[in-house]
Amino acid sequence: MCAAWIAALDRMNVGDYVQRTAGIEERVGKPLTASTKEDHLAAIRRFFTDCQEWEWLPRRFDPGRALATPRSITALLGPNPRVIADEIWAKLLWAGLNLSQVDLPETRSGHFYPLELVRAIALSWLFSGQRSDEIARLRIGCIRWQHDDKSLAGDSDQVLSCDGVCLLDVPPHKTGTAFTKPVDPILGQALDIWQAMRPTQPQFLDRRTGERVDLLFAFRARRVSSSYINNTIIPMLCHKAGVPAADVRGNITSHRARSTIASQLYNAKEPMTLFELQAWLGHRSPQSTQYYAKISPTTLTRAYTDAGYFSRNVRTIEVLVDRDAVTSNAVGDETPWQYYDLGHGYCTYTFFEQCPHRMACARCDFYAPKASSNAQLLEAKDNLQRMLIAIPLNDDERAAVEDGQRALDNLLDRLLDVPTPTGTTPREIEVPATATLLPIVSVNQSRRECP
């Protein structure tokens, strides 16, 4: 029966499980998401576990095992923050910084909240990275300015707020106790302006702590609702910025700003570490932070490029092409027409990239020293084309390039009895003990030096 229920849930669409469809008309008939399926299974697991714990049902099966989430569903679960695109977020920031009286929503009796209050709430959403409930529960005196000794040593007793570090005291929240975090000074200045002109308000009961506090965002003896950001602030900013209130990831909500700010701090030029971002967001576990910080493709591309995967496994070597030999149709009679530069000489073997001795030349019959007359005549030709080709390296060859002479000696020892393209082995050729490694350069260098 449990297996049949899981199979039915996996095929379920939106609207099949509920009788009321108010608010979900656009999604009715679409398949359930993986997170919704997981929520349904977690609820039914908890139901049967409680029934067995309260002895309403006999323990004839294990709900945690019989109703476990299938791997096909768990594979689709994981961190996927709904980050707002940079270009849209930049416009919203501009709108919040340039709010004016004409942008405020107007009722029949005029503007319900003053501009300073609306501006402070809007900048709190744009810069603090906090949940809407935490913003609505900010208290009087939540902004503190920490000044350095140099600014305090001045002649003036008044120190400008922009000269110090702005600290925001966050009240007890969803996952932890109260904490303090640094924020942008422009947010602190907006909160100070509203606090200075805020009329005296009665104390309100903090729904989370149960104590009476002086809420910062209160007016006309009423607290500002935690839904004010979603219902008023965001539509107002979107209208002023000229951006839609929804994007490809869904509606722009108050919580998406938290993911956007966290991702931008994580992908900055001097990024925050995961543990620093955890402390700034107020999470108890870095696993929770992973659901907010998303590495951008640009940052991932830069890290991949810096790792140098391609250049680590591929090197380039200069090859000289004798165009006179090519145009005279001398290629068919086995006359050398391409010369691979080994530093101390040239290799005329056509299939050079397949030669096992390419990195440590055994100087077989295909080898031409640079001091020879043939090499000097080759260098003197006018119709000579210089090119670069890429050569993939195996582990031994890459170690010889990266680790130096000792790895080269080990490579020479392994190749001592390996035949060269002419059929003879380095032992038969009596390769010198002082053979040097093929002077190749990395791909990145070669692309800069390629003529």
C-alpha positions in Angstrom: 0.0 0.0 0.0 2.9 2.4 0.8 4.5 1.6 -2.6 1.2 2.3 -4.3 0.8 5.6 -2.5 4.3 6.7 -3.5 3.7 5.7 -7.1 0.4 7.7 -7.1 2.1 10.7 -5.6 4.8 10.6 -8.2 2.2 10.9 -10.9 0.1 13.5 -9.2 -0.6 17.0 -10.6 -1.3 20.3 -9.0 -4.9 20.4 -7.8 -5.4 16.6 -7.5 -4.8 16.6 -3.7 -6.8 19.7 -2.7 -10.3 20.8 -3.2 -9.7 24.5 -3.1 -7.7 25.9 -6.0 -7.8 29.6 -5.1 -4.5 31.2 -5.9 -3.1 28.3 -7.9 -5.3 28.5 -11.0 -2.3 29.0 -13.3 -0.6 25.9 -11.9 -3.5 23.5 -11.9 -2.8 20.4 -13.9 1.0 20.8 -13.9 3.1 18.0 -12.3 4.1 18.4 -8.7 7.6 19.6 -8.0 10.1 17.4 -6.3 10.1 19.5 -3.1 6.3 19.2 -2.9 6.4 15.4 -3.3 9.0 15.3 -0.5 6.7 17.4 1.7 3.8 15.1 1.1 5.9 12.0 2.0 7.4 13.7 5.1 3.9 14.6 6.3 2.5 11.0 5.9 5.7 9.6 7.5 5.2 11.8 10.5 1.5 10.9 10.7 2.1 7.2 10.9 5.0 7.7 13.2 2.9 9.7 15.7 0.0 7.1 15.4 2.4 4.3 16.4 4.1 6.4 19.1 0.7 7.2 20.7 -0.3 3.6 20.3 -3.2 4.3 18.0 -1.8 1.8 15.6 0.3 -1.4 16.1 3.9 -1.3 15.0 3.5 -3.5 11.9 5.7 -1.5 9.6 8.4 1.2 9.7 7.1 4.5 8.2 10.6 5.8 7.7 11.5 2.8 5.5 8.2 2.0 3.8 7.5 5.7 3.0 11.1 6.7 2.2 11.5 9.3 -0.6 12.6 7.5 -3.8 16.0 8.3 -5.2 14.5 9.6 -8.4 12.9 12.4 -6.2 15.9 13.1 -3.9 18.1 13.5 -6.9 16.1 16.6 -7.9 16.3 18.1 -4.4 19.2 20.4 -3.4 20.3 24.0 -3.2 18.8 26.1 -5.9 18.5 29.7 -4.8 16.2 31.9 -6.8 18.7 34.6 -7.5 17.5 37.8 -9.2 19.4 38.6 -12.3 22.2 41.3 -11.9 20.7 43.7 -14.4 17.3 43.6 -12.7 18.8 43.9 -9.2 20.9 46.9 -10.3 17.7 48.7 -11.5 15.9 47.9 -8.2 18.9 49.3 -6.3 18.7 52.5 -8.3 15.0 52.7 -7.7 15.4 52.3 -3.9 18.2 54.9 -3.7 16.1 57.4 -5.7 12.7 57.1 -4.1 10.7 60.3 -4.1 7.3 61.4 -2.8 5.6 60.8 -6.1 6.6 57.1 -6.1 4.7 56.4 -2.9 1.4 54.6 -3.1 -1.5 56.9 -2.3 -4.7 56.3 -0.6 -7.9 58.5 -0.5 -6.5 60.4 2.5 -3.0 60.7 1.0 0.2 58.9 1.7 -0.3 56.5 4.7 3.5 56.3 5.6 6.0 59.1 5.3 8.7 59.0 2.7 11.5 58.5 5.3 9.8 55.4 6.6 9.2 53.8 3.2 12.8 54.6 2.1 14.2 53.0 5.3 12.2 49.8 4.7 13.1 49.7 1.0 16.9 50.1 1.7 16.6 47.5 4.5 15.3 45.0 2.0 17.9 46.0 -0.6 21.0 46.0 1.7 20.4 44.1 4.9 19.9 40.6 3.5 17.4 39.8 6.2 14.0 38.1 6.2 10.9 40.3 6.0 9.9 39.3 9.5 13.3 40.4 10.9 13.1 43.7 9.1 9.6 44.4 10.5 10.9 43.5 14.0 13.9 45.8 14.0 14.1 47.8 17.2 15.0 51.4 18.1 18.7 51.8 18.3 19.4 48.8 16.0 22.1 50.8 14.1 25.4 51.4 15.8 28.5 53.2 14.4 31.9 51.9 15.1 34.6 54.6 14.5 38.4 54.1 14.3 40.8 55.9 16.6 41.9 58.3 13.9 38.4 59.7 13.3 37.8 60.0 17.1 41.1 61.9 17.6 39.9 64.8 15.5 39.1 68.3 16.8 35.4 67.9 16.2 33.2 66.2 18.7 30.8 65.2 16.0 32.0 62.3 13.7 30.1 61.7 10.5 28.4 58.4 10.3 29.9 57.7 6.9 33.3 57.7 8.4 32.7 54.6 10.5 31.6 51.0 10.2 27.8 50.5 10.3 26.6 47.7 12.5 23.0 46.3 12.5 21.6 44.5 15.5 19.3 41.8 14.2 16.7 40.5 16.7 16.2 36.8 17.5 15.1 35.2 14.3 14.0 32.0 12.7 17.1 29.9 13.3 19.0 31.6 16.1 19.4 34.3 18.7 20.1 38.0 18.1 23.4 38.9 16.4 25.2 41.9 15.0 26.4 42.2 11.4 28.0 45.0 9.3 25.9 46.7 6.6 26.4 49.4 4.1 26.5 52.9 5.7 23.8 54.2 3.4 21.4 51.8 5.1 22.5 53.1 8.5 22.0 56.7 7.5 18.4 56.0 6.2 17.5 54.2 9.5 19.0 57.0 11.6 17.0 59.6 9.6 13.7 57.7 10.2 14.5 57.1 13.9 15.2 60.8 14.4 11.8 61.9 13.1 9.8 58.9 14.2 6.9 60.0 16.4 6.6 58.4 19.8 4.9 55.0 19.6 3.6 52.6 22.1 5.6 49.4 22.8 4.6 46.3 20.9 4.7 42.6 21.8 7.5 40.8 19.9 5.8 37.7 18.6 9.0 35.6 18.8 10.4 36.6 22.2 7.2 37.5 24.0 8.7 40.8 25.3 7.5 44.4 24.8 9.9 46.3 22.6 10.1 49.6 20.8 9.8 48.7 17.1 11.6 50.9 14.7 9.0 50.5 11.9 5.9 51.7 13.6 3.6 54.6 12.8 0.2 55.8 13.9 0.3 53.3 16.8 0.5 50.4 14.4 3.4 48.2 13.5 4.4 47.8 9.9 3.3 44.4 8.7 5.9 41.8 7.6 4.0 41.5 4.3 4.4 45.2 3.5 7.6 44.5 1.5 5.9 41.9 -0.7 2.6 43.8 -1.1 3.9 47.4 -1.4 7.6 47.9 -1.5 8.5 45.5 -4.3 5.7 46.5 -6.7 6.6 50.1 -6.1 10.3 49.6 -6.8 9.6 47.4 -9.9 7.3 50.2 -11.2 9.9 52.9 -10.7 12.7 50.7 -12.2 10.6 49.7 -15.2 11.1 45.9 -14.6 8.4 43.2 -14.3 7.4 42.0 -10.9 8.2 38.4 -12.0 11.1 36.8 -14.0 11.9 33.3 -15.2 12.4 32.1 -11.6 8.9 33.4 -10.5 7.7 36.4 -8.6 10.2 38.8 -7.1 9.6 38.3 -3.4 11.2 39.6 -0.2 13.2 36.4 0.4 14.8 36.4 -3.0 16.7 39.5 -2.1 18.4 37.4 0.7 19.6 34.9 -1.9 20.7 37.6 -4.4 22.8 39.5 -1.8 24.3 36.3 -0.5 25.3 35.1 -4.0 26.8 38.5 -4.9 28.9 38.5 -1.7 30.0 34.9 -2.5 31.0 35.8 -6.1 32.6 39.1 -5.4 36.2 40.0 -6.5 37.2 39.5 -2.9 34.5 37.0 -1.9 33.3 36.1 1.5 34.0 32.5 2.6 31.2 30.2 3.3 31.7 30.5 7.0 31.9 34.3 6.9 28.7 34.3 4.8 27.1 32.0 7.4 27.8 34.4 10.2 26.6 37.4 8.1 23.3 35.6 7.3 22.8 34.4 10.9 22.7 30.7 10.1 23.5 28.0 12.6 24.9 25.6 10.0 26.8 26.2 6.7 24.5 23.7 5.1 21.7 26.3 5.4 24.0 28.9 3.8 24.4 26.7 0.7 20.7 27.2 -0.1 21.3 30.9 -0.5 24.8 31.3 -2.0 25.0 30.2 -5.6 28.3 30.3 -7.5 27.9 32.2 -10.7 29.0 30.8 -14.1 31.6 33.7 -14.4 33.2 32.8 -11.1 33.2 29.1 -12.1 34.7 29.9 -15.5 37.5 32.0 -13.9 38.3 29.2 -11.4 38.3 26.6 -14.2 40.6 28.7 -16.3 43.0 29.3 -13.4 43.2 25.6 -12.7 44.7 25.1 -16.2 43.3 21.7 -16.9 43.9 21.9 -20.7 47.3 23.4 -20.5 48.3 20.8 -17.8 47.7 17.9 -20.1 48.6 19.5 -23.5 51.8 21.3 -24.5 52.9 22.9 -27.8 56.0 22.5 -29.9 57.2 24.6 -32.8 57.2 22.8 -36.2 58.9 24.1 -39.4 57.2 23.4 -42.7 59.4 23.4 -45.8 57.0 24.9 -48.3 59.4 24.4 -51.2 59.4 20.6 -50.5 55.6 20.6 -50.4 55.1 22.6 -53.6 57.7 20.5 -55.5 55.7 17.3 -54.8 58.7 15.9 -52.9 56.5 14.7 -50.1 55.6 11.4 -51.8 59.2 10.3 -52.2 59.7 10.4 -48.3 61.7 13.7 -48.5 61.5 15.5 -45.1 59.1 18.5 -45.3 58.3 19.1 -41.7 60.8 19.6 -38.9 59.9 19.5 -35.2 62.1 21.8 -33.2 63.7 19.8 -30.3 65.9 22.7 -29.1 69.1 20.9 -29.8 68.0 19.6 -33.2 65.1 18.7 -35.4 62.9 15.5 -35.8 61.8 14.8 -39.3 59.5 11.9 -38.3 56.0 12.6 -39.9 54.0 11.0 -37.0 56.0 12.8 -34.3 53.0 12.9 -31.9 52.9 9.1 -31.9 56.6 8.5 -31.1 57.2 7.3 -27.6 60.5 9.2 -27.5 59.1 12.5 -28.4 59.8 14.1 -25.0 63.3 12.6 -24.7 64.7 12.1 -28.1 66.8 9.0 -28.6 68.4 10.6 -31.8 67.5 8.0 -34.3 67.9 8.3 -38.1 65.1 10.9 -38.2 67.1 13.2 -35.9 69.0 16.2 -37.5 71.3 18.2 -35.2 71.1 22.0 -35.6 74.8 22.2 -36.1 74.6 20.1 -39.3 74.7 21.7 -42.7 71.2 20.5 -43.5 69.7 22.3 -40.5 71.6 25.4 -41.4 70.3 25.3 -45.0 66.8 24.8 -43.7 67.0 27.9 -41.5 68.3 29.9 -44.4 65.3 29.2 -46.6 62.9 32.1 -47.3 59.9 30.0 -48.0 59.8 28.5 -44.5 56.6 28.4 -42.4 56.7 28.3 -38.6 53.7 26.7 -36.8 52.8 25.5 -33.3 51.1 22.1 -32.7 49.6 20.7 -29.5 50.9 17.5 -28.1 49.0 15.5 -25.4 51.2 14.2 -22.6 50.9 11.0 -20.6 51.6 10.9 -16.8 55.3 10.2 -17.2 55.9 12.9 -19.7 53.9 15.4 -17.7 56.0 14.5 -14.6 59.2 15.0 -16.6 58.0 18.5 -17.6 56.8 19.5 -14.1 59.3 17.7 -11.8 62.6 18.2 -13.6 65.7 16.1 -14.1 64.9 13.2 -11.8 61.6 12.5 -13.6 63.4 12.9 -16.9 66.0 10.2 -15.9 63.2 7.9 -15.0 61.5 8.5 -18.3 64.8 7.7 -20.1 65.2 4.5 -18.2 61.7 3.3 -19.2 62.3 4.2 -22.8 65.7 2.5 -23.0 64.4 -0.6 -24.7 61.5 0.9 -26.5 62.0 0.9 -30.3 62.3 4.3 -32.1 60.5 5.0 -35.5 63.6 3.5 -37.2 63.2 0.2 -35.2 66.3 0.5 -33.1 66.1 1.1 -29.3 67.9 3.9 -27.4 70.2 1.2 -25.9 71.3 0.2 -29.4 71.7 3.8 -30.5 73.6 4.5 -27.2 71.7 7.6 -26.3 73.9 10.0 -24.3 73.3 9.9 -20.6 73.0 13.7 -20.6 70.0 13.8 -22.9 67.8 16.8 -22.2 64.0 17.1 -22.2 62.2 18.4 -25.3 61.8 22.2 -24.8 58.1 22.6 -25.1 56.0 25.5 -23.8 52.5 25.6 -22.3 49.5 26.3 -24.5 48.8 29.7 -22.9 52.3 30.9 -23.6 52.3 29.6 -27.1 49.2 31.4 -28.0 50.8 34.6 -26.9 54.0 34.0 -28.7 52.6 32.4 -31.9 53.5 34.6 -34.9 
